Amino acid sequence: MSEHLTPVIIVGARGRMGRTLIREVTQSEELVLTGAVDRSGGPGRGMDAGQVAGTVDIGVTVTDDLRPRRAVVVDFSLPGATVGNIQRCVEAGVPLVLGTTGIDSQAREALAAAAKTIPIVSDANFSVGIALLSRLAGLAARALGQSWDAEILEIHHKHKRDAPSGTALRLGKAVAKATDRKLADHLCSERSGSAGEPRKEGEIGIVALRGGDSAGEHTLMFLAEGERIELTHRASDRAIFARGALRAARWVESRKPGLYSMADVLGLADLH
């Protein structure tokens, strides 16, 4: 068992990700849950966090008031709460791991400003495998060049609302950046009605499939005459995202102020 336990506060405790995070913390030998926060109203407020997560009581009550002290805040709540949560972390001088997606420009500006005084890990996908795949995507694209066609196939459960997925777009951006392109100028996510037309030069294609209960599958293909390279990541358990976020919490606890990503957590930021 680790001599030092990293204290964490989970924001968005009643959500699917929040409940997963609580379960993972209770099973960890390196972290301890010191707070669980969620919005006012609805079931769960005032209950033990362990009950909310479907485990045994752990002595931490779910509240609607974030008052972080000597802990790493792990926020997977709602976009509307992001700015306020960032401000509370700054006021308390505590590190933040932010996994809330869909935040607006105001929240992004608040994030950049806060990173001048506290360490923050912010990412749209905390999977360790996706962080590595994103880096490999850039390395492969740079080596192969634009003469190899790049196509991305992603599969998610039938309830997912956005398409293409944020991770698929992230892979596309990695390919585009490595080959001096802008994804917005070369993205093709719809080929309906274009039968008979050749694939445009420099195009980066993304195909989204929805169905079943898939937690997420992403395959990046590089295709040339006579050969094809495929890089694939499959998520079979949503707990991987929680584990990645908690790994980030452990890492960011001792960092200097700054805005970091999972690439930094894994030591991939300087990989070229």
N, C-alpha and C positions, 0 to 999 in steps of 0.2 A: 504493500500500500504506500502511496506517495506521502512524504512527510508534510507536504503543503497541499491543502485543499483550496482550490479556486472557488470563492463564493460567487454565485450567479443569481440574478433576478430575471425571471422569465416574464416578458410583457406579451400579452396575447395568450395568456395561460389556458383559456377555455377553447381556443381554436384547435384544429386538427394538429397543426404543427406544434402549438404550445403544449398540448397534452403529450405529444411524442417527446418533446424536449424534457418535460418533467420526468417521464419514465426513464429516459436515458441518463439524466442526472442522478436519479436515485440508484441506478445500477453502476455508476461510475466510482472509481477509487481515487479520482483526481479532482472531483468537483463536489460542491455541496450547495443545495438550494436554500437561499436565504430570503427569497421573496417571490411572489406570484401575483401578477397584476393583469386586470382585464377591465374593459369598459363597464360603466354602470348599467344596471338592468340585466335581465335574463338570468337563467339558472346558473348556479355555481358560485356566485359572489358570497363570501362568508363561509364557504366550505373549505375543508382541508384540500390542499392542492393534490395530495395523493388520491383522494376520492374522485376529484375531477378527472384525473388522468387514468383512473381505473386501477389504482394500486392501493397499497395500505396507507393509513394515515402517516404523515411525515412531520406533522407539527408546524406546517406553514399554511397560513390562511390566504385565500385569494381575496385581494382587495381591489379597489378602483383608484388607488392613490399611489403613484410612483414617487417614492422618496428614496432614491438610491444612496447607500452609504457603504463604502469599502467593499464594493462588489462589481462584477462585470454585468452590465445590462445586456440581455439578449432579446432583441425586439423583433417579433414576427406578428405584429398586430395589423392595424388598418392604416392606410395612407394618411387619412385625416388626422391621426394622432402623432404622426412622425415628428413634426416640428416641435410640438410640446415635449415629447419624450427626449429629443435631442437637447433642448434647452435645459431640462432637468438634469441630464447627465453632465452638461457643462457646468451648471451651478454646483453640482456635487463633486465635480472633478473626477468622475469615474469613466472607465473605458466602455465602449459601446460596440456590440455586434449587431448590425442592422440587416435583416433579411426581408423586411417588408418590401413588396414589389408594387409598381404602379404609382410611385411617389411623383409629385409634380415639381415644377421648376423652383418653387419656393422652398420645398424640402431639400432639394439638391443644393441650393445656395446655403441653406442652414447647415447642411452636412459639411460643405467645404469650409465654412467659417468655423464650425465647431472643431474641425480637425486641426486647427491651429493651436488648440489648447488641450485637447484630449485625443488619445489614440482610438481610431474607429476602423473596424473591418466592415465594409459594406459590399454585398454581392447579391446578384439575383439568383444564384444557384450555389449552394454550399457543398455540393457533392465534390469529394476529393477527385473522383474519376473525371468529372466534367472539367474541373480546373486543369487537370493534366491534358485532357483531350483538346481543350482550347489552345493550349500552348503547342501541342503537337500539330494542330491544324495550321498554325502560322509557320512552323518550321517546315512542314511538308510543302505548303503552298509556295514558300520562298524558294525552296530547292527545285520544285517542278516548273514554276513559272506559269504564265497565262496560257501556254500552249496545251496544258492539261485542263480539261473541263472539270469544274467543281460542281457537285450536286449534293444536297443534304436531304435526307429522309428522316422525318421524326414522327413518332407514334406516342399518343397519350390517351388516357381514359376518356370515355364519352362525355364526361361532365366538364372537361376543360373548355373554357370560353374563348381564349385567344388562340389565333393561328396566323402565322407560324408561332411556335413557342419562342419565349425569350432566349432560351438556350440555343435553338437553331439559328436565331438571328445573331447571337453571340459568336457562333462558329463561322457564320457567313462574314461577319465583320473581321474576324481573325484572318480569314483567307484574303479578304479584300485589302486589309491593311498591309499584309505581307507582300502583296503584289502591286502596291501603289494604286489601288482602286478605292472608290467609295461604294459601299454596299448599296446605298440608295440609288446609285446610277446604274447598277448592274444586276440588281435583284430581280428574279423572275419566280413568282410564287403562283402563277396561274397561266396555263398553256391552253386552256379550253378555247376552241375555235381557231386555233393556229395550226391545225393539221396541214401538213404539206410544207410548212415554212421551216427552213433550217434553223438550227440553234444559233443564236446570235453570238458573235465572238466576244469573249470576256464575260459572258453571262454566268451568274452564280444562282443556281436553282435551289429552291426549297419546296419540298412536298410535305404536306401535313396530313396524317391519318388520325382519325378519332374513333375509338371503340373500346369496349371492354373495360378493364380496370388497370391498364398499363400505367405504371408510375412514371414512365418516360424512357423512350429509346431514341437514340440519335446515331445516325450513320452518315459520315462524311465520305464521299467518294470522289476520287480523282481518276478521270478516265482519259485514255489516249488510244491511239491506234494500236490494237493488239494487246493491251494490258490495262489493268484497273487496280487501284489501291483503295482499300476500305478501312476506315477507322470507326469503330463502333463502341458505344457505351450503352449498357442496359441497366436500368434501375428496377430491381424487383421488390424493393422495400423502401418506403418513404423515410424510414428511420435513418437512411444514409445522409439525408440532408440535415437532420438534427445532429448527427455525430460530427459532421463537418463543421457546423456552427459552433458546437461545443469545443471542438479542437481549436477553432479560431478564438473562442473565449479564453481558453487556457493560454494561447499564444499572445494575445493582445494585452494581457494583464500587465506584462512587464515592458511594453513598448513605449517609445517616445510619441508625443502627439503627431498625428498624421492620418492620412486617409489610405487605408490598405484594402487589398482584395485577397481572395483565397490563393491567388498566385503568390502573394507575399508570404502567406501563412505556410505554404508548402515549399518555399524557397525557389519558386519557378520564375520570379519576376525578372531575374537577370539571365535567364536561359535564352540563348540566341541560336 
